[in-house]
Amino acid sequence: MGRLEVDSYLICATPRTGSTLLCGLLESSGVAGHPASYFNRKTLTTYADAWHIARPHAGRIDEGFVRAALTVGRTSNNVFGGRLMAETLPELIAGLAASAPRPADTDLGLLTAQFGRLRFIHLRRRDVIAQAVSWAKALQTHFWHPHEAVAPRGQDPRYDEVLIGQLVAMIESSEADWATWFNAHGIVPHEVTYEELAADPRSAAQGVLDYLGLTVPPGRQLIVRHHRQADQVNADWITRFKSR
């Protein structure tokens, strides 16, 4: 099978699937862009200020914001990497549709008009309860990733069956949304699971690079910058929720 030609790729995920680990691995290749959540509405203003561009009007992503993200998110080979959570996709599509000079027939048409030859990586977690537990714990403690500042007003983790159940439902709904959107646009994404990424991070990342047709330069190695955060608290909550 010949290599795919690619200008951009998007990692399509839900929270607590190892997307930060995968983004770091791909960035360390030096050829897969600088993947990050550029289009998350919570960080649009922060990015715009850092890039010295106008803040998105009413929090809506426009073509100017995308152009700035492309500039920052590309490596020297002009490949761009980005990360999208399920709830971000409709916001990105709506913003691009509102600012497009001419209507596009499909969501995919809007995206490719901005991102060029675009590929998709679908990152998910088989154990949805473990994912929900990790998410609930992060929401309570405000601790999301090592080496990042912890937001104020975090609390000690406490088992909350209602919250975990709500997050399970949100994850399942978001994964259904991804599946529906992929099917509607005839997209067959490259599939990666949290479980295989956690078990062998470099191999999982190499699989993504192979799918994108990107070769790591000689002498360069993929770097694991983040490690599994689950502890006995996670294990206890998972057991308790599954046995309820």
C-alpha atoms as one frame of an Amber mdcrd trajectory, in Angstrom:
protein
   0.000   0.000   0.000   1.405   3.381  -1.015   1.986   6.109   1.505  -0.737
   8.625   2.137  -0.055  12.219   1.266  -1.043  14.408   4.178  -1.064  18.095
   5.064  -2.861  17.802   8.385  -4.306  15.308  10.802  -6.726  15.547  13.700
  -6.734  13.306  16.760 -10.428  12.718  17.523 -10.921  11.786  21.164 -12.766
  12.128  24.435 -11.164  13.116  27.774  -8.847  10.713  29.590  -7.961   8.538
  26.598  -4.234   9.274  26.622  -4.407  12.020  24.020  -1.770  14.137  25.779
   0.607  11.162  25.775  -0.027  10.550  22.077   0.354  14.233  21.178   3.712
  14.357  22.957   4.974  11.239  21.228   3.979  12.496  17.785   5.486  15.925
  18.411   8.761  14.318  19.458   9.035  12.764  15.987   9.830  16.192  14.561
   7.700  15.485  11.485   4.113  15.283  12.803   3.388  18.877  13.702   2.775
  20.141  17.219  -0.605  18.579  18.036  -2.650  20.340  20.706  -6.237  21.379
  21.468  -6.047  24.631  19.528  -9.810  24.783  18.969 -11.079  24.212  22.516
 -13.369  27.155  23.325 -11.897  27.410  26.836  -8.459  28.295  25.449  -9.300
  30.314  22.325  -8.622  33.651  24.013  -5.372  32.398  25.550  -4.113  31.206
  22.183  -5.222  34.361  20.379  -3.378  36.549  22.881  -0.246  34.402  22.643
  -0.355  34.570  18.844  -1.048  38.328  18.833  -4.205  38.008  16.777  -7.725
  39.274  17.351  -9.724  37.303  19.869 -12.432  35.177  18.209 -15.669  37.136
  18.094 -18.229  35.656  20.499 -15.891  32.712  21.015 -16.358  31.573  17.429
 -13.431  30.065  15.534 -12.874  31.760  12.186 -10.493  31.326   9.273  -8.012
  33.813  10.753  -7.753  31.787  13.940  -7.295  28.567  11.964  -4.529  30.138
   9.865  -2.694  31.157  13.031  -3.118  27.666  14.483  -1.771  26.128  11.290
   1.299  28.334  11.460   2.040  27.376  15.050   1.025  23.725  14.754   3.163
  22.796  11.730   6.618  21.285  11.712   9.181  22.273   9.089   7.767  19.692
   6.646   4.459  21.639   6.722   2.489  18.901   8.483  -0.072  20.169  11.011
  -1.369  18.181  13.975  -4.399  19.002  16.097  -6.582  17.423  18.765 -10.372
  17.586  18.854 -12.682  16.430  21.598 -16.140  15.400  20.447 -17.841  18.565
  21.712 -15.325  20.755  19.869 -16.093  19.432  16.382 -19.528  21.102  15.920
 -18.122  24.386  17.258 -15.248  24.294  14.778 -17.602  23.426  11.910 -20.038
  26.197  12.852 -17.271  28.775  13.033 -15.793  27.794   9.681 -19.214  27.735
   8.045 -19.985  31.254   9.303 -16.717  32.700   8.012 -16.374  30.740   4.755
 -16.452  32.913   1.604 -18.650  30.336  -0.103 -20.833  27.514   1.221 -19.346
  24.026   1.468 -21.344  20.914   0.680 -20.191  19.003   3.754 -18.407  19.345
   7.072 -15.476  17.535   5.507 -15.423  20.078   2.697 -15.184  22.915   5.209
 -12.333  21.202   7.017 -10.309  20.279   3.946 -10.652  23.820   2.610  -8.666
  24.924   5.669  -6.509  21.930   6.508  -5.758  20.516   3.052  -5.211  16.770
   2.720  -6.632  15.756   6.076  -6.414  12.464   7.966  -8.129  11.377  11.160
  -6.951   9.371  14.153  -9.685   8.056  16.432  -8.418   7.582  19.990 -10.739
   5.836  22.419 -10.690   3.788  25.608 -12.163   0.303  25.709 -12.790   0.440
  29.470 -15.254   3.314  29.646 -15.737   2.964  33.395 -11.988   3.347  33.997
 -12.082   6.391  31.728 -14.992   7.914  33.646 -13.253   7.270  36.967 -10.102
   9.014  35.738 -12.192  11.946  34.495 -14.152  12.224  37.755 -10.961  12.215
  39.795  -9.419  14.931  37.619 -12.553  17.066  37.896 -12.451  16.842  41.676
  -8.730  17.386  42.222  -8.135  19.734  39.244  -5.012  17.660  38.538  -5.027
  16.673  34.889  -1.431  16.064  33.846   1.959  15.938  35.594   4.136  19.040
  35.190   1.046  21.242  34.647  -0.211  23.856  37.077  -3.081  22.612  39.231
  -6.112  24.898  39.061  -7.275  26.371  42.394 -10.149  25.056  44.508  -9.374
  21.398  43.859 -10.575  18.852  46.420  -9.379  15.517  47.693 -10.842  12.723
  45.565 -14.003  11.106  46.883 -16.070   8.353  45.348 -19.122   9.809  43.573
 -21.217   7.151  41.880 -23.600   9.667  40.321 -20.779  11.686  38.752 -19.052
   8.579  37.394 -22.337   7.368  35.912 -22.939  10.730  34.263 -19.451  10.679
  32.750 -19.933   7.134  31.450 -23.066   8.340  29.661 -21.230  11.387  28.268
 -18.383   9.246  26.948 -20.745   6.775  25.309 -22.717   9.622  23.732 -19.555
  11.302  22.446 -18.235   8.066  20.957 -21.594   7.547  19.253 -21.302  11.089
  17.837 -17.832  10.340  16.464 -19.053   7.111  14.865 -22.051   8.851  13.297
 -19.913  11.681  11.924 -17.256   9.366  10.503 -19.913   7.222   8.819 -21.781
  10.233   7.435 -18.645  11.475   5.678 -17.219   8.140   4.592 -14.210   8.550
   6.897 -12.311   5.471   8.015  -9.998   6.815  10.737  -6.878   5.159  12.038
  -7.963   3.534  15.305  -5.873   3.699  18.472  -6.995   2.565  21.915  -5.812
   3.869  25.251  -5.027   0.317  26.287  -2.557  -0.296  23.452  -1.095   3.192
  23.845  -0.494   2.648  27.568   0.986  -0.815  26.997   3.434   0.244  24.261
   3.403   4.014  23.665   6.133   4.134  21.023   4.616   1.310  18.990   1.172
   2.945  19.025   2.643   6.289  17.962   4.703   4.625  15.253   1.498   3.092
  13.915   0.043   6.596  13.581   3.159   7.846  11.801   3.044   4.875   9.424
  -0.613   5.626   8.680   0.283   9.242   7.923   3.229   8.198   5.758   5.705
  10.082   7.939   9.224   8.866   8.656  11.128   9.743  11.803  14.514  11.228
  10.852  17.573   9.010  11.444  18.941   9.283  14.948  15.682  10.646  16.373
  13.594   8.697  18.870   9.999   9.020  20.031   9.932  10.370  23.574   7.423
   9.324  26.233   6.704  12.566  28.073   3.685  11.499  30.106   3.052   8.420
  32.171   0.023   6.553  33.440  -1.571   8.353  36.411  -3.971   5.705  37.680
  -3.373   4.558  41.255  -5.097   2.473  43.919  -7.838   5.081  44.243  -8.735
   4.548  40.595  -8.685   0.775  41.008 -10.909   0.907  44.097 -13.463   3.201
  42.435 -13.577   1.048  39.293 -14.233  -2.081  41.353 -16.862  -0.319  43.451
 -18.704   1.099  40.435 -18.662  -2.175  38.501 -20.016  -4.085  41.524 -22.839
  -1.650  42.362
